[in-house]
Amino acid sequence: MRNFEVVALKMDLSATTDNYQQQHTTTKYEMSDFLKLLRYLIGVIKEIGLIYLEFWKYAFKITGRATWVDYWGPVGLHYIFIPRLLKYLDSIMPLTIKINDTHFNVIPCIVWLILMVPTFTCGLRRLHDMDYRGFWNVFTLIFPLSLAGFNLFPIGISNDQNPSILGVIGTLIFGVLSFLCIVVTFAKLGIGTRGPNRYGPAYRDYNHSQTNIQ
C-alpha cells in the first residue's frame, strides 16, 4: 500500500512539473510574440518618421521620384492633424486681419502656404515615379481658384439679364482646370513603375542604399 502511495505521489509531481513547463513555454511564446509585435510597431513608427522628415528635407527638390507612401503619408497626416492644430491655435491666440469689412484668419493662411511648397514638389516627384511629366502637378496649385470658378459656373451661364461672355469663358476655363486638378490628384494614387524610369531609379530602394537622392 505504501509503495502504491509513493508511485501515485511521483506521478502527481511529474504531472505538476509537466503542467508548469507547458505553462512556462506558453508564457515564453506569448512574450516572444509580444516583443515581435512591439519591434514591428517601433519599426513602423521609425519609418513614418523617416518619410515625414524626407518630406521636408527635399521640400525644394523637383527631380527624382517619390513613392505612394512618400506622398500620401505626409499629406494624409496633414489633413488629419493640421485642422485640429489650427483650431487649437485659433482658440488660444486668434490672429485675424480685416479687409473690406471681412475678417480673415491669418494663421491657417500661413500654415497652408508653408505646406504648399513641399506638397507641390513631393507631388511632382510622385508623378515622376509613375513616369508622368511633373508639369501636370501645376494644376493642383490653382485648386482654390479653379474650385471657386467651378462653383461660379452655374451663375455665369444663368445670368439672362446681362450675360457676360468673359464671365462664362472664365468660369468654363476654371471648371476645366478644376477637373484637371481632380484627375491629377487621383493619378497620384497609382503605383510607380518598377525599376528605373526616365526620371531616375526607384526612389525608396535607392534612398535606402544611399543617404541622399541624386
Beta strands, then each sheet from edge to edge (+ up, - down):
strand 1: 96-99
strand 2: 102-105
sheet 1: 1+ 2-
end
